[in-house]
């Protein structure tokens, strides 16, 4: 599901395509603001899968989940019905138990610099949590080594 991004794609970057459907829009015909969070979540899930880890498998063994701790999002331009967006992420920082992502939603626009216009940007901080205890736990070494190799 990984798409080549028209800009130079870094090792720590990943993108997925998202088509905007009627169900994604509000009464004004633009993407409902909270849906960008869903698009960003899908992107992080597919990124994790692409580097070789399924969330269900991580829950089973070693019993961890990743939860959102904080989001800072900026809405720059609206997306509308039938738009084809590129939802992306870059791994910004890896801590002991946290990963910070820079995420974006872009739409192709031949008139924009680089051929893409930025619609929404966000900084998303996730935390590795021991599911049984619901407490922060260090990112397992096998996963940490993969993440660090991406930086």
Secondary structure by P-SEA (a helix, b strand, c coil): ccccccccccccbbbbbbbbcccccccccccccaaaaaaaaaaaaaaaaaacccaaaaaaacbbbbbbcbbbbbbcccccccbbbbbbcccccccccbbbbbcbbbbbbccccccccccbbbbbbbbbbcccccccccccaaaaaaaaaac
